């Protein structure tokens, strides 16, 4: 069962396109965030392993996968220097839920 956001979750303040792009991590490799209509999806690594992003609060999204053996996690996107697109994101666990921390990713150059 996927965790749910807290009742005081903040609404999405940016267009979904602001979160799209290619991001890289020294541990996980590449992660592409793509727009899929009114939602966001991810493709991870050289084999484009699929996942989905569900808005959680403000600039944070819950990342989930179809495979129930892969725990979800939170991705909180960063925006720096007035750039309208995310410059990276940090992973974290959802408190009191079986989730994982997916670490730090930077926007690919």
C-alpha positions in Angstrom: 0.0 0.0 0.0 1.4 3.4 -1.0 1.6 6.1 1.7 -0.7 9.2 1.4 0.3 12.8 1.8 -0.4 14.6 5.0 -3.7 16.6 5.3 -1.7 19.9 5.3 0.2 19.1 2.0 0.9 22.2 -0.1 -0.5 22.4 -3.6 1.6 22.2 -6.7 2.8 25.7 -7.5 4.6 25.0 -10.8 3.6 23.7 -14.2 4.6 20.0 -14.6 7.0 20.9 -17.3 9.2 22.6 -14.7 10.1 19.1 -13.3 10.9 17.4 -16.6 14.4 16.7 -17.9 17.3 14.3 -17.5 18.9 14.0 -14.1 22.0 12.0 -13.1 23.3 10.3 -9.9 26.6 8.7 -9.3 24.8 5.7 -7.6 21.7 5.3 -9.9 22.9 6.7 -13.2 20.3 8.6 -15.2 16.7 9.3 -14.5 14.5 11.0 -17.1 11.4 12.8 -15.9 8.8 13.0 -18.7 5.4 14.5 -18.9 2.7 12.0 -19.6 -0.4 14.1 -20.2 -1.5 15.4 -16.8 1.0 13.3 -14.9 4.8 12.7 -14.7 6.6 9.5 -15.4 10.2 8.4 -15.0 12.6 6.3 -17.0 15.6 5.1 -15.2 18.9 3.9 -16.5 20.0 2.5 -19.8 17.0 0.3 -20.1 14.4 3.0 -19.3 13.0 1.2 -16.3 9.5 2.8 -15.8 8.1 4.5 -12.8 5.6 7.2 -12.0 5.6 10.4 -10.0 2.6 11.5 -7.9 2.4 15.0 -6.5 3.0 14.9 -2.7 3.4 18.4 -1.5 4.8 21.6 -3.0 7.8 20.5 -5.1 7.9 16.9 -3.8 6.6 13.8 -5.6 6.2 10.2 -4.5 8.0 7.9 -6.9 6.4 4.5 -7.3 6.9 1.4 -9.5 4.6 -1.3 -10.8 6.9 -4.0 -9.1 5.7 -4.1 -5.5 9.2 -5.3 -4.4 10.6 -1.8 -5.2 9.7 0.6 -2.3 8.5 4.1 -3.1 10.3 7.3 -2.0 10.0 11.0 -2.0 11.8 13.2 -4.6 12.0 16.9 -3.7 13.0 19.1 -6.6 15.3 22.1 -6.3 15.1 25.3 -8.3 18.1 27.7 -8.3 19.0 31.1 -9.8 15.6 31.8 -11.3 15.8 28.8 -13.6 12.3 27.8 -14.5 13.3 24.1 -14.6 14.4 21.9 -11.7 18.2 21.9 -11.2 18.1 18.6 -9.3 16.3 16.7 -6.6 16.9 14.9 -3.3 15.4 11.7 -2.3 14.0 10.9 1.1 11.9 8.4 3.0 8.2 9.0 3.8 8.0 9.1 7.6 6.3 6.0 9.2 6.1 4.1 5.9 8.2 1.5 4.1 10.0 3.6 1.6 13.5 4.3 0.5 15.8 7.3 0.0 16.8 7.5 -3.7 19.7 10.0 -3.0 20.7 13.1 -4.9 20.4 13.8 -8.6 21.6 16.8 -10.6 20.2 18.0 -13.9 22.4 16.6 -16.7 24.5 19.1 -18.6 
